Amino acid sequence: MTTRPWQVVALATLCFIQALHLFEHVLSSVLAASNHSNVVELAENGIGGDDANAVYQHLSLSQDVFGLMAVVVLMFGVLLYRNQYLPGVRLTGTIYAVVGLIGQIVLTGSTDEGSIGAVDNTFSVLFAVLLLAGFVSLFFGKSAKWVNEHRN
């Protein structure tokens, strides 16, 4: 039995944590859309649109996008954990992490300074950077050698 490099194990754990974080976003959108008075209040505050229909569309789109992202990250974590398709996971995970980091930076730039949402977005950006660093680490050192040896 051989041992895996710590980068692979840490990255699989980060993927599972990120998937749970994304599922939390999906759940919050579902809960926000489940109460019409809450949707009207969001529309009055200008969050997601000016009327209730625009807010419903915004919440539906965010449910779909964050749900798909959560499934993809969960798949990355499972494949890393099981040591399967590592070269493909390494490449597609890096691309996913770069796109996710760009999206997080754009989202952080759209929130007000000093608000709770800005602090949450800052932590999300830092976590996205950590996830990207994890995927990039699979290209170098012992983890790259491990990935190349386990091309199944």
Accessible surface in RSA format (square Angstrom, percent):
REM  Atomic radii and reference values for relative SASA: ProtOr
REM  Chains: A
REM  Algorithm: Lee & Richards
REM  Probe-radius: 1.40
REM  Slices: 20
REM RES _ NUM      All-atoms   Total-Side   Main-Chain    Non-polar    All polar
REM                ABS   REL    ABS   REL    ABS   REL    ABS   REL    ABS   REL
RES MET A   1   235.18 121.8 146.82  97.2  88.36 210.4 123.74 105.2 111.43 147.6
RES THR A   2    97.82  69.6  79.97  81.1  17.85  42.5  73.02  98.1  24.81  37.5
RES THR A   3   118.05  84.0 101.15 102.5  16.91  40.3  73.90  99.3  44.16  66.8
RES ARG A   4    79.84  33.5  58.71  29.9  21.13  50.3   4.13   5.6  75.71  45.9
RES PRO A   5    20.45  14.9   8.50   7.7  11.95  43.4  20.15  16.6   0.30   1.9
RES TRP A   6   184.53  74.1 176.29  85.3   8.24  19.3 159.96  85.3  24.57  39.9
RES GLN A   7    35.61  19.9  32.84  24.0   2.77   6.6   5.31  11.3  30.30  23.0
RES VAL A   8     0.18   0.1   0.18   0.2   0.00   0.0   0.18   0.2   0.00   0.0
RES VAL A   9    74.35  48.9  72.43  65.6   1.92   4.6  74.12  64.4   0.24   0.6
RES ALA A  10    39.05  35.9  31.99  49.4   7.06  16.1  38.16  53.7   0.88   2.3
RES LEU A  11     0.86   0.5   0.16   0.1   0.70   1.8   0.50   0.4   0.36   1.0
RES ALA A  12     4.43   4.1   4.43   6.8   0.00   0.0   4.43   6.2   0.00   0.0
RES THR A  13    68.51  48.7  67.83  68.8   0.68   1.6  48.74  65.5  19.77  29.9
RES LEU A  14    25.87  14.4  25.87  18.5   0.00   0.0  25.87  18.2   0.00   0.0
RES CYS A  15     0.29   0.2   0.29   0.3   0.00   0.0   0.00   0.0   0.29   0.3
RES PHE A  16    64.91  32.5  64.11  39.7   0.80   2.1  64.23  38.9   0.68   1.9
RES ILE A  17    85.35  48.6  84.26  62.8   1.09   2.6  84.50  60.8   0.85   2.3
RES GLN A  18    17.49   9.8  17.49  12.8   0.00   0.0   0.00   0.0  17.49  13.3
RES ALA A  19     1.32   1.2   1.32   2.0   0.00   0.0   1.32   1.9   0.00   0.0
RES LEU A  20   126.79  70.6 121.11  86.6   5.68  14.3 121.74  85.5   5.05  13.6
RES HIS A  21    53.47  29.2  47.06  32.7   6.40  16.4  37.20  38.3  16.27  18.9
RES LEU A  22     2.07   1.2   2.07   1.5   0.00   0.0   2.07   1.5   0.00   0.0
RES PHE A  23    79.45  39.7  76.09  47.1   3.35   8.7  76.27  46.2   3.17   9.1
RES GLU A  24   100.73  57.8  95.16  72.0   5.57  13.3  42.92  83.0  57.82  47.2
RES HIS A  25    51.11  27.9  50.06  34.8   1.06   2.7  29.79  30.7  21.32  24.8
RES VAL A  26    28.36  18.7  28.36  25.7   0.00   0.0  28.36  24.6   0.00   0.0
RES LEU A  27   104.11  58.0 102.73  73.5   1.37   3.5 104.04  73.1   0.07   0.2
RES SER A  28    58.05  49.1  49.84  66.5   8.21  18.9  40.72  86.7  17.33  24.3
RES SER A  29    10.97   9.3   9.21  12.3   1.77   4.1   1.77   3.8   9.21  12.9
RES VAL A  30    65.71  43.2  63.63  57.6   2.08   5.0  64.26  55.8   1.44   3.9
RES LEU A  31   108.57  60.5 101.93  72.9   6.65  16.7 102.20  71.8   6.37  17.2
RES ALA A  32    17.60  16.2  15.14  23.4   2.47   5.6  17.04  24.0   0.56   1.5
RES ALA A  33    25.74  23.7  15.83  24.4   9.91  22.5  15.97  22.5   9.77  25.9
RES SER A  34    86.30  72.9  43.68  58.3  42.63  98.2  42.28  90.0  44.02  61.7
RES ASN A  35    76.48  52.7  73.02  70.6   3.47   8.3  17.95  43.2  58.54  56.6
RES HIS A  36   105.15  57.5  99.33  69.0   5.82  14.9  74.18  76.4  30.97  36.0
RES SER A  37    75.28  63.6  64.62  86.2  10.65  24.5  51.73 110.2  23.55  33.0
RES ASN A  38    49.57  34.2  45.84  44.3   3.72   9.0  11.64  28.0  37.93  36.7
RES VAL A  39     0.00   0.0   0.00   0.0   0.00   0.0   0.00   0.0   0.00   0.0
RES VAL A  40    53.46  35.2  53.13  48.1   0.33   0.8  53.46  46.5   0.00   0.0
RES GLU A  41    99.38  57.1  98.49  74.5   0.88   2.1  22.36  43.3  77.01  62.9
RES LEU A  42    33.87  18.9  33.87  24.2   0.00   0.0  33.87  23.8   0.00   0.0
RES ALA A  43    11.53  10.6   5.95   9.2   5.58  12.7   6.02   8.5   5.50  14.6
RES GLU A  44   139.77  80.2 100.42  76.0  39.35  93.7  46.62  90.2  93.15  76.1
RES ASN A  45    97.48  67.2  65.31  63.1  32.17  77.5  17.11  41.2  80.37  77.7
RES GLY A  46    48.31  59.6   0.00   N/A  48.31  59.6  20.55  56.4  27.76  62.2
RES ILE A  47    94.84  54.0  90.86  67.7   3.98   9.6  94.44  68.0   0.40   1.1
RES GLY A  48    26.57  32.8   0.00   N/A  26.57  32.8   9.53  26.1  17.05  38.2
RES GLY A  49    22.66  27.9   0.00   N/A  22.66  27.9  19.78  54.3   2.89   6.5
RES ASP A  50   135.60  95.0 111.05 110.5  24.56  58.1  36.81  86.6  98.79  98.5
RES ASP A  51    76.35  53.5  72.22  71.9   4.13   9.8  39.37  92.6  36.99  36.9
RES ALA A  52    23.74  21.8  19.23  29.7   4.51  10.3  19.23  27.1   4.51  11.9
RES ASN A  53   102.94  71.0 100.97  97.6   1.96   4.7  18.73  45.1  84.20  81.4
RES ALA A  54    31.70  29.2  26.30  40.6   5.41  12.3  28.88  40.7   2.83   7.5
RES VAL A  55     0.56   0.4   0.56   0.5   0.00   0.0   0.56   0.5   0.00   0.0
RES TYR A  56    73.77  34.4  70.14  39.9   3.63   9.4  59.18  44.5  14.59  18.0
RES GLN A  57   129.91  72.6 122.95  89.9   6.96  16.6  42.38  90.2  87.53  66.4
RES HIS A  58    84.36  46.1  77.85  54.1   6.51  16.7  48.57  50.1  35.80  41.7
RES LEU A  59    14.73   8.2  14.73  10.5   0.00   0.0  14.73  10.3   0.00   0.0
RES SER A  60    54.80  46.3  53.83  71.8   0.98   2.3  24.23  51.6  30.57  42.8
RES LEU A  61   114.71  63.9 111.92  80.1   2.79   7.0 113.81  79.9   0.89   2.4
RES SER A  62    17.95  15.2  13.67  18.2   4.28   9.9  16.78  35.7   1.16   1.6
RES GLN A  63    42.84  24.0  39.01  28.5   3.83   9.1   5.96  12.7  36.88  28.0
RES ASP A  64    84.32  59.1  77.46  77.1   6.86  16.2  23.31  54.9  61.01  60.8
RES VAL A  65    67.08  44.1  65.40  59.2   1.68   4.1  66.83  58.1   0.26   0.7
RES PHE A  66    43.65  21.8  43.65  27.0   0.00   0.0  43.65  26.5   0.00   0.0
RES GLY A  67    16.15  19.9   0.00   N/A  16.15  19.9  16.06  44.1   0.08   0.2
RES LEU A  68   124.38  69.3 123.09  88.1   1.29   3.2 123.31  86.6   1.07   2.9
RES MET A  69    44.20  22.9  43.35  28.7   0.86   2.0  32.22  27.4  11.98  15.9
RES ALA A  70     0.00   0.0   0.00   0.0   0.00   0.0   0.00   0.0   0.00   0.0
RES VAL A  71    71.09  46.8  71.07  64.3   0.02   0.0  71.07  61.8   0.02   0.0
RES VAL A  72    54.37  35.8  54.37  49.2   0.00   0.0  54.37  47.2   0.00   0.0
RES VAL A  73     0.56   0.4   0.56   0.5   0.00   0.0   0.56   0.5   0.00   0.0
RES LEU A  74    68.57  38.2  68.57  49.1   0.00   0.0  68.57  48.2   0.00   0.0
RES MET A  75   106.67  55.2 103.95  68.8   2.72   6.5  88.65  75.4  18.02  23.9
RES PHE A  76    17.66   8.8  17.66  10.9   0.00   0.0  17.66  10.7   0.00   0.0
RES GLY A  77     0.00   0.0   0.00   N/A   0.00   0.0   0.00   0.0   0.00   0.0
RES VAL A  78    64.12  42.2  63.72  57.7   0.40   1.0  64.12  55.7   0.00   0.0
RES LEU A  79    39.90  22.2  39.90  28.5   0.00   0.0  39.90  28.0   0.00   0.0
RES LEU A  80     0.00   0.0   0.00   0.0   0.00   0.0   0.00   0.0   0.00   0.0
RES TYR A  81   131.47  61.4 127.67  72.6   3.80   9.9  80.08  60.2  51.39  63.3
RES ARG A  82   144.57  60.7 121.34  61.9  23.22  55.3  33.20  45.4 111.37  67.5
RES ASN A  83    28.79  19.9  28.11  27.2   0.68   1.6   7.34  17.7  21.45  20.7
RES GLN A  84    54.68  30.6  54.68  40.0   0.00   0.0   5.47  11.6  49.21  37.3
RES TYR A  85   135.49  63.3 132.17  75.2   3.32   8.6  87.78  66.0  47.72  58.8
RES LEU A  86     0.07   0.0   0.07   0.0   0.00   0.0   0.07   0.0   0.00   0.0
RES PRO A  87    27.27  19.9  23.71  21.6   3.56  12.9  23.95  19.8   3.32  20.6
RES GLY A  88    38.66  47.7   0.00   N/A  38.66  47.7  33.98  93.2   4.68  10.5
RES VAL A  89     4.80   3.2   3.81   3.4   0.99   2.4   4.20   3.7   0.59   1.6
RES ARG A  90    25.62  10.8  25.62  13.1   0.00   0.0   0.00   0.0  25.62  15.5
RES LEU A  91   100.85  56.2 100.85  72.1   0.00   0.0 100.85  70.8   0.00   0.0
RES THR A  92    68.99  49.1  65.95  66.9   3.04   7.3  62.39  83.8   6.60  10.0
RES GLY A  93     0.00   0.0   0.00   N/A   0.00   0.0   0.00   0.0   0.00   0.0
RES THR A  94    21.76  15.5  21.76  22.1   0.00   0.0  21.76  29.2   0.00   0.0
RES ILE A  95    98.31  55.9  96.15  71.6   2.15   5.2  98.31  70.8   0.00   0.0
RES TYR A  96    38.24  17.9  32.74  18.6   5.50  14.3  37.07  27.9   1.17   1.4
RES ALA A  97     3.47   3.2   0.19   0.3   3.28   7.5   3.11   4.4   0.36   1.0
RES VAL A  98    62.08  40.8  61.64  55.8   0.44   1.1  61.91  53.8   0.16   0.4
RES VAL A  99    96.97  63.8  94.42  85.5   2.55   6.1  94.71  82.3   2.25   6.1
RES GLY A 100    19.92  24.6   0.00   N/A  19.92  24.6  18.23  50.0   1.69   3.8
RES LEU A 101    26.01  14.5  25.99  18.6   0.02   0.1  25.99  18.3   0.02   0.1
RES ILE A 102   101.38  57.7 100.74  75.0   0.65   1.6 101.38  73.0   0.00   0.0
RES GLY A 103    38.93  48.0   0.00   N/A  38.93  48.0  33.27  91.3   5.66  12.7
RES GLN A 104    27.32  15.3  26.22  19.2   1.11   2.6   4.77  10.1  22.55  17.1
RES ILE A 105    95.60  54.4  91.83  68.4   3.77   9.1  92.19  66.4   3.40   9.2
RES VAL A 106   103.11  67.9  94.02  85.1   9.09  21.9 100.14  87.0   2.97   8.1
RES LEU A 107    79.42  44.2  76.87  55.0   2.55   6.4  79.36  55.7   0.06   0.2
RES THR A 108    40.69  28.9  35.00  35.5   5.69  13.6  35.00  47.0   5.69   8.6
RES GLY A 109    66.57  82.1   0.00   N/A  66.57  82.1  36.76 100.9  29.80  66.8
RES SER A 110    84.85  71.7  46.39  61.9  38.46  88.6  49.01 104.4  35.83  50.2
RES THR A 111    41.25  29.3  24.56  24.9  16.69  39.8  28.71  38.6  12.54  19.0
RES ASP A 112   111.88  78.4 103.95 103.5   7.93  18.7  26.30  61.9  85.58  85.3
RES GLU A 113   170.75  98.0 143.92 108.9  26.83  63.9  65.16 126.0 105.58  86.2
RES GLY A 114    76.18  94.0   0.00   N/A  76.18  94.0  39.77 109.1  36.41  81.6
RES SER A 115    43.61  36.9  33.57  44.8  10.04  23.1  39.76  84.7   3.85   5.4
RES ILE A 116   156.87  89.3 151.64 113.0   5.23  12.6 153.51 110.5   3.36   9.1
RES GLY A 117    34.66  42.7   0.00   N/A  34.66  42.7  29.05  79.7   5.60  12.6
RES ALA A 118    13.54  12.5  13.31  20.5   0.23   0.5  13.53  19.0   0.02   0.0
RES VAL A 119    80.23  52.8  78.30  70.9   1.93   4.6  80.23  69.7   0.00   0.0
RES ASP A 120    61.29  42.9  58.87  58.6   2.42   5.7  16.83  39.6  44.46  44.3
RES ASN A 121    16.11  11.1  16.11  15.6   0.00   0.0   0.00   0.0  16.11  15.6
RES THR A 122    65.79  46.8  64.93  65.8   0.86   2.1  50.24  67.5  15.55  23.5
RES PHE A 123   131.48  65.8 127.56  79.0   3.92  10.2 127.81  77.5   3.67  10.5
RES SER A 124    14.38  12.2   6.30   8.4   8.08  18.6   7.60  16.2   6.78   9.5
RES VAL A 125    24.75  16.3  24.75  22.4   0.00   0.0  24.75  21.5   0.00   0.0
RES LEU A 126   104.08  58.0  98.25  70.3   5.83  14.6  98.63  69.3   5.45  14.7
RES PHE A 127    45.46  22.7  42.46  26.3   3.01   7.8  45.16  27.4   0.31   0.9
RES ALA A 128     7.65   7.0   6.84  10.6   0.81   1.8   7.32  10.3   0.34   0.9
RES VAL A 129    68.48  45.1  68.02  61.6   0.45   1.1  68.02  59.1   0.45   1.2
RES LEU A 130    93.74  52.2  91.82  65.7   1.93   4.8  93.18  65.4   0.57   1.5
RES LEU A 131     4.16   2.3   4.15   3.0   0.01   0.0   4.15   2.9   0.01   0.0
RES LEU A 132    33.22  18.5  33.22  23.8   0.00   0.0  33.22  23.3   0.00   0.0
RES ALA A 133    54.50  50.1  43.27  66.8  11.23  25.5  49.83  70.2   4.66  12.4
RES GLY A 134    13.33  16.4   0.00   N/A  13.33  16.4  12.66  34.8   0.67   1.5
RES PHE A 135     0.46   0.2   0.46   0.3   0.00   0.0   0.46   0.3   0.00   0.0
RES VAL A 136    56.23  37.0  56.23  50.9   0.00   0.0  56.23  48.9   0.00   0.0
RES SER A 137    32.50  27.5  25.40  33.9   7.09  16.3  30.23  64.4   2.27   3.2
RES LEU A 138     0.01   0.0   0.01   0.0   0.00   0.0   0.01   0.0   0.00   0.0
RES PHE A 139    75.67  37.9  57.80  35.8  17.87  46.5  58.02  35.2  17.64  50.5
RES PHE A 140   135.91  68.0 129.35  80.1   6.56  17.1 132.73  80.5   3.17   9.1
RES GLY A 141    60.59  74.7   0.00   N/A  60.59  74.7  43.03 118.1  17.56  39.3
RES LYS A 142   170.43  83.1 161.54  99.1   8.89  21.2 106.37  95.7  64.05  68.2
RES SER A 143     0.00   0.0   0.00   0.0   0.00   0.0   0.00   0.0   0.00   0.0
RES ALA A 144    12.82  11.8  12.82  19.8   0.00   0.0  12.82  18.1   0.00   0.0
RES LYS A 145   133.52  65.1 128.58  78.9   4.94  11.8  75.74  68.2  57.78  61.5
RES TRP A 146    21.43   8.6  19.77   9.6   1.66   3.9  21.04  11.2   0.39   0.6
RES VAL A 147     0.00   0.0   0.00   0.0   0.00   0.0   0.00   0.0   0.00   0.0
RES ASN A 148    71.49  49.3  59.20  57.2  12.29  29.6  21.45  51.6  50.05  48.4
RES GLU A 149   111.88  64.2  76.02  57.5  35.86  85.4  41.96  81.2  69.92  57.1
RES HIS A 150    52.08  28.5  47.32  32.9   4.76  12.2  35.33  36.4  16.75  19.5
RES ARG A 151   148.65  62.4 114.23  58.2  34.42  81.9  51.28  70.1  97.37  59.0
RES ASN A 152   106.16  73.2  70.88  68.5  35.28  85.0  66.01 158.9  40.15  38.8
END  Absolute sums over single chains surface
CHAIN  1 A     9137.3       7817.9       1319.4       6388.1       2749.2
END  Absolute sums over all chains
TOTAL          9137.3       7817.9       1319.4       6388.1       2749.2
